[in-house]
Each structure stands twice: as C-alpha cells, then as structure tokens.
Amino acid sequence: MPHDTKFGQSLLHAPEEAFKRVLLPRVPKWLETYHLTMMTVPWSGGVLLFSYFARFDIAWMWAVSGMIFAQYLTDLLDGAIGRQRNTGLVKWGFYMDHFLDFIFLCAMLIGYAIILPQEHRMAVFFVMALFGGFMVNSFLSFAATNRFQIAYMGIGPTEIRLVFIAINTLVFFLGTEPMVAALPYVLAAATFGLFFTVYRTQRDLWRVDMSAKRGGGGGVGTPPPRSGHRRSFAAALVLAVAGIWLATVPSREITVRIASLALLAVAAGLFGFSLLDFRKLRVRRRFVLVAFVHYLPYLLVGALLLAGLRVWYAIEP
C-alpha cells in the first residue's frame, strides 16, 4: 500500500477536492512538491512572530489567519503536484509532511499561549499534549493496520484550520476573554475525543489479535464480550465519583481542576462505550426488567456526570 494512502473523509472533503482541481493547473512549473512541503516552516515561523506582535496589537491575528490559509494551500497541493507530475517523494514526503503538520500545530498553540494571560498558559500546554495524542494515535494505528486515518467523526485537518481561523476572528473582535472561558470545554472535548479514539482503536486491534489466535475470521467486526459494557459502566461510575470529589477540592491549582475535568471526560467516554456495547448485546426481555436492571443504572451515571460538570463549573478557579 502506498505510504500516502489515507482513510477517513472529513466533512469538507468533496468541496476541497473540487478546489484542488481548480488550483492544480495554476501552480507554476518551477514549484515542486518538496518546495510546497517545506513552506510549512516559514508559515510556522510567521504564526509565532505575528502572535507575538498580537500581544501589542490584536489586529495581527489577521496575519496569523493568513499563515493558516497559506499552510492549508501548500499542504493541499504538495502531494497532488507530486502525483500529477510524477515527481513525488513518497517516503520523504510522508515523513516531512506529517512532521511539519505537527510543527505547525505546535506553533499555533504556542501562539495562543503568547497572547493569553500568564495564569492560563498551562491549560494551552495540556491542549497541545491532547492534540499531539491524536497524531500519535494515527501513526501507531497506521503501523499496526497499514491504514492511515486523518479524519475522525468527520473532523480532519481542514476543519481544525477553520476552527483556528474562527478563534482568531473572535479574539480580534472580542478579545481573549472568550478564549479563556472556552478553554475548559476545549480540554474536556479533546480528552473525551482522544479517549474515544484510543479506546476504539485498541479494542479493534485486540479483536484482530484474538481472532488470529483462535484462527477465526471474526476480525474487527467481532462482537464485544458480554461483560464489556458492565466493565465500562463500572469504570465510568468510579471515575465520575473521583472527578466530582476532585472538583470540590478547595484548590486554585489549574492542574487539579484539569485533572478533575479529565476524569469526568474519560468517565463520559467509558459511559458512551458501555452504552454502545450494550446496544449491540440487547435481547428481547420484558420492558420493566430492561428498564430497571439495565437502562436505569446508565441514566443514573449519566446524571452523575452532568452533576460533576456542573460542580466543576461552579467552583471558582
């Protein structure tokens, strides 16, 4: 399989492909695929430089958005130019393209840390670690399955860039206060998304390995063990309680609050997986038995998670 084969389509895949077809004939002959790949380096430097300038004049955030759009164009066209002209460097291109994507992501998040107040910069560090986790998961999963997935639940690099541009626009018009207020929710969503992705990936790989050991052909689609939803449910209950307890600890340390939020997000992920697994295992039973033996405990844990997030939000940082 070629090293640049990718799986998973983002929400904007179709219009993006049409846009690419329009741009390809307009790329100058002297501009090669490796030139386009390496352009991410100056775009990343521009993000850092303009973010520093934005500390003194917030209008420089428009220049940061310009760097995002420029990096999108070169990243969109580098592989397509190599394939069209048969000048692509498959292994070098795969390595440098994705490594520089990570560099650009780090530059964006460091840029946000530069313009945020000092006391909120630690939260950006955790966001960077979580976003990096998605990239690590993609590469490790690719090594194990030879399938390189870059979009999850319809969200890919293009959608993330649009989010960054939207954030920059809001910062210009509203200042950094909305970004500070949104950071906890970004952390919760990123933690939940990363847990969901890693949990699903390891579960699928586990089933492939176990199927191979048994000599069967169950593969990724093998049903989960009948006790899987109960284990996920129990873990969600324990983590939800721990997260609520940690949220009530009288501490102004951001690490304590982030740890509490992470526990609640992971508990929500486990809770979601327990529901998915149980849905696959449901059988015909009397309604009252199903409601009180199975569904009611799930509703209670769901309410507990919502209560935990409410407690977390109510505690003054």
N, C-alpha and C positions, 0 to 999 in steps of 0.2 A: 504494500500500500504506500502511495506517495506520502512523504513526510508533511506535506502541506494540506492533506485531506482533513476537512473539518466537518463536524457533525453538530446539529442543533441550529435551528433557524430563529433569528431574532424577529421581533415584531415588524421591523423596518427592512427586512431582507429584500422583498420584491422591489420597492422603490429605490433601494440602494443599488441593486443590480442594474436597474434602468439608468440611474445616474452614472454608474460606472461606464456603461456602454456609450453614453454621450461624451464622457471625458476622455476615454482612451484614444480616439483619433487625434485629439488636440495636444497630446503630450509630445514635446519636442524630441527629435530623434537622438539628440546628444544626452538626454536624461534617461539613465538606465535604472534598472530595478534596484541595484545596490545603492545608487545615489538617493533614491527615494527612501529606502530603509534607513540610511544613516541620517536623513534630515530630522529624525526624531530627536537627535542630540541637540541641535540648536533650538528646536521647539521647546525642549525641556528647560534649557538654559533661559529662554525667553520667559517661560512661566515663572521661574524663580525671580528673575530680575524685575519683571513687571509687578509681581506680588509684593516685592519689597517697596517699589515705588508706590503701590496702592496703600501702604501704611500712611503715607502723607497726602495722597490724592486718590480717592477711591475710584476716580474715572479711569485709572489704569487697569481696572478689572475688565474693561472692554478689550484691552490689548491681550490680557490673559485668555479671554474667549477667542480672540483671533488666533492665538497659538493652538488652541484646542482644534479649531476648524482646520488650520493648516496641517496639523498632525493627522487629522482624520483623512484629509485628501491624500497625503503621501502614503499613509497606511493602507488606504483603499486601493491605490493604484500600483503599489510596488510589485505584488505578486502577479497581478493581471498583466502588467507590462512584461514581466519575465516570461509568462506563458505565451503571450501573443508574439513576442519576438524570438522566443526560444533562447533567451539569454539568462534565464533564471538560475540562481544558485540554490538548489533545493535545501541541502543540509545547512549551509551558511545562512540562507535566508530564513529558515525555520528558527534557528538559534537566535540570530540577531534581531529578527522582527519581534519575537515574543519577549526577549530580554529587554529590548528598548521600550516595549509597551509597558513593562513593569517600571522601568526608569521614569517614564512619563507619568505614570500613575503616582509614583512617589513624589515627583516634582509638584504635581497638583495638590497633593495632601500637605506637603511641606509648605507650599504657598499659602494654603488656608491657615496653617498654624502661624505663619508670619503675620497675617492680618488680624488674627483673633487675639483677644486679651490673654495675658500670660497664664491666668489660672485655668484656662480652658484648653491649653495646648496639649495636655496629656491625653485628653479624650481623642484628639486627632491621631495621636500615636496608636491608640487601640483600633481606630478605624482603619489605619494603614495596615496593621497586622491582620485584621479580618479580611480586608480586600486582597492582601497578599495570599491569604489562605485559599481563596478561590482559585488563584493561579496555580498554587502548589497542587491543589486537588486535581486540576485539569491535567497537569503534566504527569503526575503519578498515575492517574487513571489511564492516560494515554499509554504509558509504559506497560501497564498491565493488560490493556484491552486492544491497543492499536487503534483506538477511536479517540480523536481529539475533539473535545466538546468545548465550544467557546460561548454558547448561549444557554442559559438556564431559565426555564419558565418564560421564555420569550425575551429575556433581557440579555443583551450582548454588549460588546464594546461601544457600538454606535449609540445605544440608548443611554449608557453611562456617560458618554461625552455630552449628550443633550442635557442630562441632569446637571453636569458641571456648568454648562453654559447658563442654564436656568438659575443655578445658585449664584453665579457671578452677576447676573442681571438683578436678582433680588438684593444682593449685597449693595449694588450701586444705588438702587432706589430706596432701600430700607435700612441699610447699614448692616452691621454684623450681629445685631441682637436676635433676629430670627434664626440665624445660623446657630447661635449658642443655644437657643431654645430647642432647636431641632436635633442637636447632637445626641441626646439620649435615645431618641426614636431611631436615628440612623444606626446607632450602636445595637439597639435591640433587633432591628430588622436585619442587619448584617450578621449578627450572631445567630439568629434563627435561620437565615438563609444558608449560612455556611454549615451549620449543624445538619439541616435538612439534606443538603447536597452530599456531605460526607457520609451521613448515616445511610442514605440510599445507595451511594457508591459502594461502600464496604459491604452492605447487605447483598447487593447483586454479585459482587466478587466472591463473597462467601458461598453463595448458592452455586456459582460456577465451579468453585473448587470442590464442594461437597458432591456435586453431580459427577465430576470427573473421578472422584474417589470411589463412588458407587458404580461407575461405569455406565451411568444412565444418561439420558438426553434431556434432563429437565432444564438445564441452562439457567439463564437469567429469569425466566418466567416461572420457575419452581415456586409453588405456594409457600408462604411462611409457615414455620412450625405453629402448632395450635396454641402454644403458650406464649408466642411472641407478643401479642397485644397485651397480655397480662403483665409481662415484664416491663414493657414500655410504660404501661399505665402506672405501675408501682414506682418506677424511677421518676416519672413525672410528678407523682404525689410527693415523694421525698424532696426533690429539688425545688418544687413550688414552696413547700414549707420552709426550706432553708433560705430561699430567696426572700420570702416575706420577713423572716427573722432578721436577715442581714440588712434589709431595707430599713428596719426600725432601729438599728444600732445608731446611737447618737454620735455620729462621726461626720466631720466635714471633709474627710479624705475622699477624693474623687475615685480612688481605686476601690474603696469599699462600696461605693454606690455603683460603680461599673460592674464589680463582681456580683452584686445583687441582681442587677439587670441581666447579666449574662446567665445566671442561674435560672431566672424566670424565662428567658428566651429559650434556653435549652429544654427546660421543662415543657414549654409550649411545643417545641419540636417533637419531643417524645410523645406528648399527648396527641399531636396530629398523627404520628405514625401508628400509635395504638389504635386510633380510630380507623385509619386506612386498613390496617391488618385485620381488625375485627370485621370491617365491612366485607372483606374477601372471605371471611370464615362464617358469615351469618348463615343460619339454617332456619328451617320452619319450626317455630315454637309458639306457645301461647303468648299473646301480646303482653300480658301482665308480667310474665316471667322474664321476657326480654327487657321490658322497661325497667324493672326494679333490680334485676340481677346484673344486667349489662349496661344499659344506657344511663341509668340514674347515677352510678359512680362517675361516669365520664362527665356528666353535666356538673357534678359537684366539683371535680377537679378543674373543669373549665371556669367555673365561678371563682374558685380559689386563685387561679392565675389572674383573672381580671381584678380580683381584690388585691393581689400582690402588686400589680402595676399601679393600681390606684394608691396604695400605701406608698410606693416608691415615689410617685409623682407628688404626693402631699408632703413628704419630708423635705425640709429646707436643706439645700446643699451647703 
